[in-house]
Amino acid sequence: MQFFSSNFKLGILGGGQLGKMLLYDCKRYDVFTKVMDPNKNAPASKLADEFVIGDLTNYEDVINFGKNVDVLTIEIENINTDALEFLEKKGKKVFPSSSTLKIIQNKSKQKYFYKQHNLPTSNYKSYNGIKDIIDDYNIGNIQLPSVWKSAKFGYDGKGVKIIKNFNDIKSLPNVQCLIEEKVNIKKELSVIVVRNPNKEERCFPVVEMEFNPDSNLVEYIMCPAKISNDLEEKAYEIALKTAQKFDSIGLLAVELFLTNENEIIINEVAPRPHNSGHHTIECCMTSQFDQHIRSVLNLPLGSTEIKIPGIMVNLVGENKTEGDVKYNNIEKVFNTPGVSTHLYGKKKSRLNRKMGHITIVNNEIEEAIKIGKKIKNLIKVTT
């Protein structure tokens, strides 16, 4: 099939910043793109060759969109998987598959999948709601502190809570959920795996993630991670095995915990471009976005080798009331060597909304980290 400068159409479900960054590489390859998102002003709306407003969770909307493209992919997990399954049965190429998405959309199913396939993860138990949790707590089956997670619709720090006492349990929403053992960790790591239908597969370098303790959002991504070679190889082994068990096509971001005992376990995964891979645009021979396009089109994968170490700083809204965005002091970083600024095109800022990111590259990772910390303190996203 001829993908370039042709009538071929790549369909992307979701038009957020991940879709926007995918489109940069689609433009470079002259691949025709069709994007659907419920927001008419979505970041990808101005870059797509064809943009459709539609509900990603609506069966008919997804089918009507998908039947008019040649290959269908996603930039967000919250998609109607029944519609994707119908399209697959009609012969449509859908990556990731509906079966993979059905597991990953539900964190309880995800955890069961890891246990089922002997993939290392923390201990957990699933619940239908608060009553079941309270009953289990009353008979001593829940040890506090623990980690509560909503089974569905949790993202960017939402749907996750540390429960320390009985009052915390009583304040939980009454939804399908799971409670995980609270693991003592040294570092949070991530490995992005890319696989194509020919089963060619690559891992991006292991990165280290630093989270904001209040919002539970990633503040910094450091590449490469400061871990031993043995731990690095272990992280690759676990991530690759996870992607193989899912038989994932496209990207699979595998978020990992490095425990105090130097064990590596899986936290959760995302089957799409991921926040922990934004630095690859500047730091790696091939970016995660380029790789995703190559993989879903079954093209040869690019090298994931590091060109230069770097750190990514997330820019998130700090204003509690939504309003027109203002990037305070951002002009002060433009003359800093090794700095690349990415703004997502969201006109409205609100508390903890991802508005952009900045990558800082340097031959010395410690210097990149030092500059990144200064930039984080300098730039304030407000209204």
C-alpha positions in Angstrom: 0.0 0.0 0.0 1.3 3.5 -0.9 1.0 5.7 2.3 2.8 8.8 1.1 1.3 11.5 -1.1 -1.6 9.3 -1.9 -5.3 8.7 -1.2 -4.4 6.6 1.9 -6.1 7.9 5.1 -4.7 7.4 8.6 -7.5 7.8 11.2 -6.7 9.1 14.7 -9.2 8.9 17.5 -8.5 11.8 19.8 -7.2 15.3 19.0 -5.3 16.3 22.1 -1.6 17.2 22.3 -0.5 13.7 21.6 -2.5 13.7 18.4 -1.1 17.1 17.5 2.5 15.8 17.9 1.7 12.7 15.9 0.5 15.0 13.1 3.8 16.8 12.9 5.4 13.6 11.6 2.4 12.7 9.4 2.9 16.1 7.7 6.6 15.3 7.3 5.7 12.1 5.6 2.8 13.6 3.7 0.4 11.0 5.1 -3.3 12.1 4.9 -4.8 12.3 8.4 -8.4 12.3 9.6 -8.9 13.1 13.3 -12.0 12.9 15.6 -12.4 14.7 18.9 -15.4 16.0 20.8 -13.7 19.5 21.1 -13.9 21.6 18.0 -10.8 23.5 19.2 -8.8 20.5 20.1 -5.0 20.9 19.6 -5.0 18.6 16.6 -7.9 20.4 14.8 -5.8 22.8 12.8 -3.2 20.3 11.7 -5.3 17.4 10.6 -6.1 17.1 6.9 -9.7 16.3 7.9 -11.2 17.0 11.4 -14.4 15.5 12.6 -16.3 16.5 15.8 -17.6 13.3 17.5 -18.0 11.4 20.8 -15.1 8.9 21.2 -17.3 6.8 23.5 -20.3 6.7 21.1 -20.7 3.5 19.1 -22.1 5.1 16.0 -19.7 8.0 16.0 -16.6 5.7 16.1 -18.0 3.4 13.4 -18.9 6.2 11.1 -15.4 7.7 11.5 -13.5 4.4 11.3 -15.2 3.0 8.2 -13.8 5.9 6.1 -10.1 5.5 6.9 -7.6 2.8 6.0 -5.8 2.3 9.3 -7.2 3.4 12.7 -5.2 4.4 15.8 -5.7 6.3 19.0 -4.1 8.9 21.2 -6.4 8.3 24.2 -7.7 5.1 25.8 -11.3 6.2 26.5 -12.7 4.9 23.2 -15.8 2.7 22.5 -14.1 -0.7 22.1 -17.3 -2.4 20.9 -17.2 -0.1 17.9 -13.5 -0.9 17.3 -14.3 -4.6 17.5 -17.0 -4.3 14.9 -14.6 -2.4 12.6 -12.0 -5.2 13.1 -14.5 -7.8 12.1 -15.2 -5.9 8.9 -11.5 -6.1 8.1 -10.4 -2.7 9.3 -6.9 -2.4 10.7 -7.1 -1.1 14.2 -4.0 -0.5 16.4 -4.0 -1.0 19.3 -6.6 -3.8 19.0 -10.0 -3.6 20.7 -9.1 -6.6 22.9 -5.9 -4.9 24.2 -7.8 -1.7 24.9 -10.6 -3.5 26.8 -8.0 -4.8 29.2 -6.1 -1.6 29.6 -9.2 0.6 30.0 -10.0 -1.2 33.3 -7.2 -1.2 35.9 -8.7 -4.2 37.6 -8.5 -6.2 34.4 -4.9 -4.8 33.8 -3.8 -6.1 37.2 -5.4 -9.5 36.6 -3.6 -9.7 33.3 -0.2 -9.1 34.9 -0.9 -11.9 37.5 -2.2 -14.2 34.8 0.9 -13.8 32.7 3.4 -13.9 35.6 4.4 -10.3 35.1 5.7 -8.6 38.3 3.3 -6.2 39.9 2.0 -5.3 43.4 -0.6 -7.3 45.3 -4.2 -6.0 44.9 -7.9 -6.8 45.3 -10.8 -5.6 43.2 -14.1 -4.2 44.6 -17.5 -3.3 43.3 -17.9 -0.3 45.6 -17.4 1.1 49.1 -19.6 -1.5 51.0 -17.3 -4.3 49.9 -14.2 -2.3 50.9 -15.6 -1.5 54.3 -16.6 -5.2 54.9 -13.1 -6.3 54.0 -11.6 -3.7 56.2 -13.7 -4.7 59.2 -12.5 -8.3 59.0 -8.8 -7.2 58.8 -8.2 -7.9 55.1 -7.0 -4.4 54.2 -3.8 -3.1 55.6 -3.3 0.7 55.7 -1.8 2.7 54.2 -2.9 1.3 50.7 -3.5 2.7 47.3 -7.0 3.1 46.0 -7.6 3.3 42.2 -10.8 3.7 40.3 -11.1 0.8 37.8 -12.1 3.1 35.0 -11.5 6.7 33.8 -8.5 7.5 35.9 -5.7 9.5 34.3 -3.2 12.3 35.0 -3.4 11.7 38.7 -7.2 11.4 38.9 -8.8 8.3 40.3 -5.9 7.5 42.6 -5.7 8.1 46.3 -3.6 7.0 49.2 -5.9 5.7 52.0 -4.4 6.0 55.4 -7.4 5.5 57.8 -11.1 4.5 57.9 -12.2 8.1 57.2 -10.3 8.0 53.9 -12.2 4.8 53.0 -15.6 6.4 53.8 -14.8 9.3 51.6 -14.1 7.2 48.5 -16.5 7.4 45.5 -18.8 4.4 45.2 -17.4 2.9 42.0 -15.7 -0.2 40.7 -12.2 0.0 42.0 -9.1 -1.8 43.3 -6.9 -1.5 46.4 -3.2 -2.1 45.9 -0.5 -2.8 48.4 1.5 0.5 49.0 5.0 -0.3 47.7 8.0 1.4 49.1 9.8 2.7 46.1 13.1 4.4 45.2 12.3 5.5 41.8 9.5 5.6 39.2 10.6 4.5 35.8 9.1 4.1 32.3 10.0 2.1 29.2 8.2 2.7 25.9 8.0 -0.3 23.7 7.2 -0.1 20.0 6.1 -3.1 17.9 4.8 -3.4 14.4 2.7 -6.2 12.7 5.9 -7.8 11.4 6.8 -8.3 15.1 9.8 -6.0 14.8 10.2 -4.4 18.3 12.3 -1.8 20.0 12.6 -0.3 23.5 13.2 3.4 24.1 15.8 4.1 26.8 14.6 3.7 30.4 13.6 7.1 31.9 13.2 8.3 35.4 10.0 10.1 36.4 9.6 12.6 39.2 6.0 13.4 40.3 4.4 16.3 42.1 3.3 14.9 45.4 0.2 17.1 45.5 -1.2 16.6 42.0 0.3 13.2 41.3 1.3 14.6 37.9 4.7 14.0 36.3 6.9 17.1 36.7 10.2 15.8 35.2 11.3 13.0 32.9 15.0 12.3 33.0 16.7 10.4 30.2 18.6 8.2 30.8 17.5 7.0 34.2 20.2 6.9 36.8 20.1 3.2 37.5 22.6 0.4 37.2 23.1 -1.6 33.9 21.6 -4.7 35.5 18.4 -2.8 36.6 18.2 -1.2 33.1 18.3 -4.6 31.4 15.7 -5.9 33.9 13.4 -3.0 33.0 13.7 -3.7 29.3 13.0 -7.4 29.9 9.8 -6.7 31.8 8.6 -4.0 29.4 9.2 -6.1 26.4 7.6 -9.2 27.9 4.5 -7.1 28.8 4.2 -5.8 25.2 4.6 -9.3 23.9 1.9 -10.7 26.2 -0.5 -7.9 25.1 0.6 -8.5 21.5 0.5 -4.7 21.3 1.0 -3.0 18.0 2.1 0.6 18.2 3.5 2.1 21.4 3.1 0.6 24.8 4.3 2.8 27.7 5.1 0.6 30.7 5.3 2.5 33.9 7.5 0.7 36.5 8.3 1.0 40.2 11.9 0.4 41.4 11.4 -0.8 45.0 13.6 -0.3 48.0 14.6 -4.0 47.6 15.8 -3.3 44.0 12.9 -5.2 42.5 11.2 -3.8 39.4 7.4 -4.2 39.2 4.7 -2.9 36.8 2.5 0.0 37.9 0.3 0.4 34.8 0.6 0.7 31.0 -0.7 3.1 28.2 -1.1 1.9 24.6 -0.3 5.1 22.9 2.2 8.0 22.8 3.0 8.9 26.4 4.1 11.8 28.6 7.2 9.9 29.5 8.3 9.9 25.8 8.0 13.6 24.9 11.8 14.1 25.3 12.4 11.6 22.5 11.7 14.4 20.0 15.0 16.0 20.9 16.9 13.2 22.7 16.5 10.1 20.5 17.3 9.2 16.9 13.6 8.5 16.4 10.8 10.1 18.4 8.0 8.2 20.0 5.6 9.9 17.6 7.5 8.9 14.5 7.8 5.3 15.8 4.0 5.1 16.4 3.3 6.1 12.8 5.9 3.6 11.5 4.5 0.8 13.6 0.8 1.2 12.8 1.7 1.4 9.1 4.0 -1.6 9.4 7.0 0.3 8.3 10.6 -0.4 9.5 11.2 0.9 13.0 13.8 3.6 13.6 16.7 3.6 16.0 15.8 4.4 19.7 19.4 5.3 20.5 20.0 8.4 22.6 21.5 11.3 20.6 21.9 13.4 23.7 20.8 13.2 27.3 17.9 15.4 28.5 15.1 16.3 30.8 11.5 17.1 30.1 9.6 19.6 32.3 5.8 19.5 32.2 4.0 22.9 32.0 0.6 22.6 33.8 -2.0 25.2 34.8 -1.6 26.7 38.3 -4.8 28.8 38.3 -7.8 27.4 40.1 -10.3 29.3 38.0 -10.3 28.5 34.3 -9.3 31.4 32.0 -7.3 32.5 29.0 -3.8 31.1 29.4 -0.7 33.2 30.1 2.8 31.7 30.1 4.6 33.9 32.6 8.4 34.4 31.9 8.5 31.9 29.1 10.4 34.3 26.8 13.3 34.1 29.3 14.1 30.5 28.3 14.4 31.1 24.5 18.1 32.1 24.7 19.0 29.1 26.9 21.1 26.6 24.9 19.6 23.2 24.5 16.0 24.3 25.4 13.0 23.4 23.2 9.6 24.7 24.0 6.4 22.9 23.0 3.0 24.6 23.6 -0.1 22.4 23.0 -2.4 25.1 21.7 -4.9 25.0 24.5 -6.4 28.5 24.9 -7.8 27.9 28.4 -5.7 27.1 31.5 -7.1 25.5 34.6 -5.5 23.8 37.6 -3.2 20.9 36.7 -4.2 20.9 33.0 -1.2 19.9 30.8 -0.5 23.0 28.7 2.9 22.2 27.2 6.4 20.9 28.0 10.0 22.0 27.7 12.9 19.7 26.9 16.4 20.6 28.0 19.3 18.6 26.4 22.9 18.6 27.5 25.8 16.2 27.2 25.9 16.2 31.0 22.5 15.0 32.4 23.2 16.6 35.7 23.5 20.0 34.0 20.2 19.4 32.1 18.5 18.6 35.4 19.9 21.8 37.0 18.6 23.9 34.1 15.2 22.1 34.1 14.7 22.8 37.8 15.4 26.5 37.3 12.9 26.6 34.4 10.2 24.8 36.4 10.5 27.5 39.1 10.6 30.3 36.5 7.7 29.6 34.2 4.2 29.8 35.7 1.1 28.9 33.7 -1.7 31.1 34.8 -4.4 33.3 33.4 
